[in-house]
């Protein structure tokens, strides 16, 4: 079975893309990480359509963990998740960059969707200094 996919939802396409690139380097390319940043016309904001496309692209069969950057991104994700099975797609409350890296490491190690979500959320307690 494939690894749990990661969907990064940000108000900024550049932030989502950069975080996906960083996390992808950590996993050595073994985890599907999809960036859904910005609006459909390239402005700052979020797009429910990008979230839906991202969910489909990230899901290789093992489920998807979704990390939003700011509050209104959560609204876009929640709207997109209304028709998604709760056991396969999990929205997490986690720091964006640290959570993405922790989720990716756990997914690369074969963790299931619950373990990947927990790793992302636990990243909020990782001290830098």
C-alpha positions in Angstrom: 0.0 0.0 0.0 1.1 3.5 -0.7 2.0 6.1 2.0 -0.5 8.5 3.5 -0.6 11.7 1.3 -0.2 15.2 2.6 -2.2 18.2 1.5 -0.9 21.6 2.4 -3.5 24.4 2.2 -2.1 27.9 2.4 -3.2 31.4 1.5 0.1 31.7 -0.5 1.0 29.5 -3.4 4.7 30.2 -2.7 4.4 29.2 1.0 2.5 25.9 0.1 5.0 25.1 -2.7 8.1 25.8 -0.5 6.8 23.8 2.4 5.9 20.9 0.0 9.4 21.1 -1.4 11.0 21.1 2.1 8.9 18.2 3.3 9.5 16.3 0.0 13.3 16.5 0.6 12.9 15.0 4.0 10.9 12.0 2.6 13.2 11.4 -0.3 10.2 11.6 -2.6 8.4 8.6 -1.1 5.4 10.6 0.1 2.9 12.4 -2.1 2.8 16.0 -0.9 0.4 18.4 -2.7 0.4 22.2 -2.4 -3.0 23.9 -2.6 -2.0 27.6 -2.2 -3.6 30.8 -3.2 -6.7 31.4 -5.2 -7.5 30.0 -8.7 -6.5 33.4 -10.2 -3.2 33.6 -8.4 -4.0 35.9 -5.6 -3.6 35.4 -1.8 -6.4 33.4 -0.4 -7.7 29.9 -0.5 -9.7 27.9 -3.0 -12.1 25.1 -2.3 -11.6 23.9 -5.9 -7.8 23.6 -5.3 -8.5 21.7 -2.1 -10.7 19.2 -3.8 -8.2 18.7 -6.6 -5.4 18.4 -4.0 -7.4 15.8 -2.1 -7.8 13.7 -5.2 -4.1 14.1 -6.2 -2.8 13.3 -2.7 -4.8 10.2 -2.1 -2.9 7.1 -3.2 -5.1 4.8 -1.3 -3.8 5.2 2.3 -5.7 8.4 3.1 -4.7 12.1 3.3 -3.7 14.4 6.1 -4.6 18.1 5.5 -2.6 20.9 7.1 -4.1 24.5 6.7 -2.0 27.6 7.4 -4.5 30.1 8.8 -8.0 30.2 10.1 -9.9 30.9 6.9 -8.0 28.1 5.1 -9.7 25.8 7.7 -13.1 27.0 6.4 -12.2 26.1 2.8 -10.9 22.7 3.9 -14.0 22.0 6.0 -16.3 22.9 3.0 -14.3 20.5 0.8 -14.3 17.7 3.3 -18.1 17.6 3.8 -18.3 14.6 1.4 -15.0 12.9 2.3 -14.8 9.8 4.6 -13.6 10.9 8.0 -11.4 7.8 8.4 -9.4 8.5 5.2 -9.1 12.3 5.3 -8.0 14.1 8.5 -7.8 17.9 9.0 -5.1 18.6 11.6 -4.5 21.6 13.9 -0.7 21.8 13.6 2.1 24.3 12.9 2.3 24.5 9.1 6.0 23.9 8.4 6.9 21.7 11.4 3.7 19.8 11.1 4.2 19.1 7.4 7.7 17.8 8.0 6.7 15.6 11.0 3.7 14.2 9.0 5.9 13.5 6.1 8.5 11.6 8.1 5.8 9.5 9.8 4.1 8.8 6.4 7.4 7.8 4.9 8.0 5.4 7.8 4.7 3.7 7.0 2.4 5.3 9.5 -1.3 5.2 9.0 -3.5 8.3 8.7 -4.1 8.5 12.4 -0.3 8.3 13.2 0.5 10.8 10.5 -2.1 13.2 11.9 -0.8 12.8 15.4 2.8 13.4 14.4 1.7 16.7 12.7 -0.2 17.8 15.8 2.6 16.8 18.2 5.0 19.0 16.2 3.6 22.0 18.0 5.6 20.9 21.1 8.9 20.6 19.4 11.3 23.2 20.8 13.7 25.1 18.6 15.9 26.4 21.4 
